[in-house]
Amino acid sequence: MFTKTFLSTVAATALFAASASAICPGYKFGITQNGDNGAWQVFDNSCHVVHQVTAKNPCTVGVFDCGSAQSTPTALHLNGQNYACQADASSGSCDGHPIQVCCN
């Protein structure tokens, strides 16, 4: 009985820790492209969508700045604030979509 309760507690704790981890540790936001429809989503670290842009090229709508490739955001302009964005190896995913860049 003790072993079953202990293992259940350990499993629940691990699940909670995994769900509470940040998608971009040390950053405020993460950006992903959601499918082929051109929807770019900005997530906070709890995987809540805080902004969405629908455009084949996100660099042309004024919310993102992009590098010379014009395909990956290098800056985010949100609610009057500017955030620098970059790829981060420790980034996670939201709703099954990998985070492409993290912004702070």
Phi, psi and omega in degrees: 000314179300316182298317180297316179294316180299313180295323177296319179295317179297315180297316180296319179296317179296320179296316179298316180298320180293321182284338182268353183288149182284146178285334178222083183305126180088359180240165179269326186221158172231146182239137177221154172264123186263085176084188183271000183278002178082015179274118176255127183245139175255123181248146167277180185287358175256014181065030172266131176290122179254345176196149178221138177236131176249106180195142177296324176242106183292348185280354186254006187251359175091352179271328182242147163257150181226158176286192184297335180287342179055037180224344181232127180298137174249351177207151179235134176245108187221126177053042178078005179247151177247134181232134175280141182237146177202158175292146179220126184297339181266007180290154181253221179214162175228134179051034178082004180251123181293140177287128182272319177220154177246146186231140178213000000 
